[in-house]
């Protein structure tokens, strides 16, 4: 039976931490999904940083639920939690529960442990110019595990293809889902609800849907785009409303390039430059800005006629 403070800590505070851990994991996986190659070290860093933090926080939640009880020396326990050593945390968990770690998962965990423990601030030190950066160590890990050559020369780069993305997603899921299952079982034992995750959160995709790639989301975007472009329905309020807005002259690039921008906007900032150029030549009127701002908002266009929008604006 938990006392009041322990209940609040483990049920609510750690519940928030679970959401945070899932968010870091989601962000890391999404950063990896958006990488076209391994040429840009900053992109690899973003992936490694988010995954390192996400797994560390998830492991610490697991350790608390497994080790802490009413007899625990709180100060000593919390001091021992101050660590960035993923293997230290994992070994503490293994002392209570079985965790299966394959060769690839163990090597990956070593990569992120070394990165977070000793390499994430290396570039602030002058001596880093003589050392191999950790992004190169990650590339070597991929080469060894997938039997490929990861090229990062300006004239030739290895694409971050679906095979590589699937491999990384599988490794992270293997570690993550085992820890989450332990958390869920311990919560049920203690009759607390730390394991519950907000349906609309990033963490929900990770822990509940158990999805570690973004293939479905990318496909869905394209299906929705086709639906919106091809849909022809009499009395469709959305289409009727869009027809009242004159399209801007986006003509610099081919149509599919603009679709690429919708799929991955931060990779194609030049399209935003085109919009700004159009607006400089002919400033966008307030009425247009207000109308366009309604698209994607919580407005049911089918319920209203044109006069509604005139009144609304």
C-alpha positions in Angstrom: 0.0 0.0 0.0 1.5 3.4 -1.0 1.4 6.3 1.3 0.0 9.6 -0.1 3.3 11.1 -1.1 4.5 7.9 -2.9 1.1 7.5 -4.6 1.2 11.1 -6.0 4.9 10.7 -7.0 4.6 7.4 -8.7 1.1 7.9 -10.2 1.3 11.5 -11.4 4.9 12.7 -11.5 6.1 9.5 -13.1 3.1 9.5 -15.4 4.2 12.9 -16.7 7.7 11.5 -17.0 6.4 8.7 -19.2 4.8 11.2 -21.5 8.1 13.1 -21.7 10.1 9.9 -22.4 7.8 9.0 -25.2 8.0 12.5 -26.6 11.8 12.3 -26.7 11.7 8.9 -28.4 9.1 10.1 -30.9 11.2 13.2 -31.7 14.3 11.2 -32.2 12.6 8.7 -34.5 11.0 11.5 -36.5 14.4 13.3 -36.8 15.8 10.1 -38.1 12.9 9.6 -40.5 13.5 13.1 -41.9 17.2 12.5 -42.5 17.9 12.0 -46.2 21.5 10.9 -45.7 24.2 10.9 -43.0 26.1 13.8 -44.4 24.9 16.4 -41.9 26.4 15.7 -38.4 23.8 17.9 -36.7 21.0 15.7 -37.9 22.6 12.6 -36.6 23.3 14.4 -33.3 19.6 15.4 -33.0 18.6 11.7 -33.4 21.2 10.4 -30.9 20.4 13.1 -28.3 16.6 12.5 -28.3 16.9 8.7 -28.2 19.5 8.8 -25.5 17.4 11.0 -23.3 14.2 9.1 -24.0 15.6 5.7 -23.1 17.3 7.1 -20.0 14.1 8.6 -18.6 12.1 5.5 -19.5 14.7 3.3 -17.7 14.6 5.5 -14.6 10.8 5.3 -14.3 11.2 1.5 -14.5 13.9 1.5 -11.8 11.8 3.6 -9.4 8.8 1.3 -9.8 10.9 -1.8 -9.3 13.2 -0.7 -6.5 11.5 1.9 -4.4 9.3 1.0 -1.4 8.4 2.5 1.9 11.6 1.3 3.5 13.9 2.9 0.9 16.4 5.6 2.0 15.0 8.4 -0.2 18.1 10.5 -0.3 20.5 7.7 -1.2 18.0 6.3 -3.7 17.7 9.6 -5.5 21.5 10.1 -5.6 21.9 6.7 -7.3 19.4 7.8 -10.0 21.7 10.6 -11.0 23.4 8.8 -13.9 23.5 8.9 -17.7 24.8 5.3 -17.9 22.1 3.3 -19.7 23.8 0.0 -18.9 23.8 0.8 -15.2 20.1 1.4 -15.2 19.5 -1.6 -17.4 21.4 -3.9 -15.0 19.4 -2.6 -12.1 16.2 -3.5 -14.0 17.6 -6.9 -14.9 18.1 -7.6 -11.2 14.3 -7.8 -10.9 13.0 -8.6 -14.4 14.2 -10.5 -17.5 15.1 -8.3 -20.5 16.1 -9.8 -23.8 18.9 -7.8 -25.5 20.2 -9.0 -28.9 23.7 -8.2 -30.2 22.5 -5.2 -32.3 20.4 -3.8 -29.4 23.4 -4.0 -27.0 25.7 -2.4 -29.5 23.3 0.4 -30.2 22.8 1.0 -26.5 26.6 1.3 -26.1 26.6 3.9 -28.9 24.0 6.1 -27.2 25.5 5.5 -23.7 28.9 6.7 -24.9 27.4 9.6 -26.8 25.3 10.9 -24.0 27.8 10.2 -21.2 31.0 11.6 -22.8 30.5 12.9 -26.3 27.6 15.3 -26.5 29.7 18.3 -25.3 32.9 17.3 -27.1 32.8 20.0 -29.7 33.1 22.6 -26.9 36.7 21.3 -26.3 39.5 22.2 -28.6 40.9 18.7 -28.4 37.8 17.5 -30.3 39.5 18.4 -33.5 41.8 15.4 -33.0 39.1 12.9 -32.0 36.6 10.9 -34.0 33.1 12.4 -33.7 30.3 10.3 -32.3 28.3 10.6 -35.5 31.0 8.7 -37.3 30.8 6.0 -34.6 27.1 5.7 -35.3 27.7 5.3 -39.0 30.2 2.6 -38.3 27.6 0.8 -36.2 25.2 0.9 -39.2 28.0 -0.4 -41.5 28.8 -3.3 -39.2 25.2 -4.4 -38.5 23.8 -3.9 -42.0 26.9 -4.8 -44.0 26.8 -1.6 -45.9 29.2 1.3 -46.6 27.8 4.6 -45.3 29.3 7.3 -47.6 29.2 11.0 -46.5 31.3 12.6 -49.3 29.8 15.7 -50.8 29.7 14.1 -54.3 28.2 10.8 -53.0 26.1 10.1 -49.9 24.4 7.0 -48.8 20.7 7.5 -48.6 18.9 6.9 -45.3 16.6 4.4 -47.0 13.6 2.4 -45.6 15.8 -0.6 -44.7 18.0 1.5 -42.4 14.9 3.2 -40.9 13.2 -0.1 -40.2 16.4 -1.5 -38.6 16.7 1.5 -36.2 13.0 1.4 -35.4 13.2 -2.3 -34.6 16.1 -1.9 -32.2 14.5 1.0 -30.4 11.2 -0.8 -30.2 12.8 -3.9 -28.7 14.3 -1.9 -25.8 11.4 0.5 -25.3 8.5 -1.9 -25.3 10.1 -4.3 -22.8 10.6 -1.4 -20.4 7.0 -0.2 -20.9 5.6 -3.6 -20.3 7.5 -3.8 -17.0 6.1 -0.4 -16.1 2.6 -1.4 -16.9 2.8 -4.6 -14.9 4.3 -2.9 -11.9 1.6 -0.2 -12.0 -1.1 -2.9 -12.0 0.6 -4.6 -9.1 0.5 -1.3 -7.1 -2.9 -0.3 -8.5 -1.7 3.0 -10.0 -2.1 4.4 -13.5 1.4 5.7 -14.4 1.3 3.7 -17.7 -1.7 5.6 -19.1 -0.9 7.8 -22.1 -2.8 10.7 -23.6 -4.4 9.5 -26.9 -3.4 12.7 -28.8 0.3 12.6 -27.6 3.5 11.6 -29.3 4.0 9.0 -26.5 0.8 7.2 -27.6 2.3 6.3 -30.9 5.3 4.8 -29.1 3.9 3.0 -26.2 0.3 2.1 -27.2 0.3 1.9 -31.0 3.8 0.4 -30.8 4.8 2.2 -34.0 8.4 3.2 -34.6 8.3 4.5 -38.1 6.3 7.1 -40.0 5.5 5.2 -43.1 1.7 5.2 -42.4 1.6 8.9 -41.7 3.4 9.7 -44.9 1.1 7.5 -46.9 -2.0 9.0 -45.2 -0.9 12.6 -46.1 -0.8 11.6 -49.8 -4.2 9.9 -49.7 -5.7 12.9 -48.0 -4.1 15.1 -50.7 -5.6 13.0 -53.5 -9.0 13.0 -51.8 -9.0 16.8 -51.5 -7.8 17.3 -55.1 -10.2 14.8 -56.7 -13.2 15.2 -54.4 -16.2 16.6 -56.4 -19.3 16.8 -54.3 -22.2 19.2 -54.9 -22.7 21.4 -51.9 -19.3 20.7 -50.4 -18.8 23.6 -48.0 -15.1 23.2 -47.9 -14.6 23.3 -51.6 -17.1 26.1 -52.1 -15.2 28.1 -49.5 -11.8 27.4 -51.1 -13.2 28.5 -54.5 -13.7 32.0 -53.0 -9.9 32.3 -52.5 -7.9 33.1 -55.6 -4.7 30.9 -55.7 -1.3 32.6 -55.5 1.0 32.3 -58.6 3.3 29.5 -57.4 5.0 28.7 -60.6 8.8 28.5 -59.9 8.8 24.7 -59.3 7.0 21.7 -60.6 3.8 20.6 -58.9 5.4 17.6 -57.2 8.0 19.8 -55.6 5.3 21.7 -53.8 3.9 18.4 -52.6 7.3 17.6 -51.2 7.2 20.8 -49.3 3.9 19.7 -47.7 5.4 16.3 -46.8 8.6 17.7 -45.3 8.5 21.5 -45.1 11.8 22.2 -43.3 13.7 20.5 -46.1 12.4 22.9 -48.7 12.5 26.4 -47.2 13.0 27.9 -50.7 9.2 27.5 -51.2 8.6 29.9 -48.3 11.0 32.3 -49.9 8.8 32.2 -53.0 5.7 33.0 -50.9 7.5 36.0 -49.4 8.6 37.2 -52.8 5.0 37.0 -54.0 3.8 38.9 -51.0 6.5 41.6 -51.6 5.3 42.1 -55.1 1.7 42.3 -54.1 1.0 42.4 -50.3 -1.6 39.9 -49.1 -4.8 41.5 -48.0 -6.1 41.1 -44.5 -9.3 39.4 -45.8 -7.2 36.8 -47.6 -5.1 36.1 -44.6 -8.1 35.6 -42.4 -9.8 33.3 -44.9 -6.7 31.2 -45.4 -6.2 30.9 -41.6 -9.6 29.1 -41.3 -8.3 26.1 -43.3 -7.3 23.3 -40.9 -9.0 25.0 -38.0 -12.0 23.6 -36.0 -14.5 24.9 -38.6 -17.2 22.6 -40.2 -17.5 24.2 -43.6 -20.4 21.9 -44.7 -22.7 23.5 -42.1 -22.5 27.0 -43.4 -23.2 29.0 -46.6 -21.1 31.8 -48.1 -22.9 34.5 -46.0 -21.5 32.8 -42.8 -18.0 33.4 -43.9 -18.7 37.0 -44.9 -20.2 37.6 -41.4 -17.3 35.7 -39.7 -14.7 37.8 -41.4 
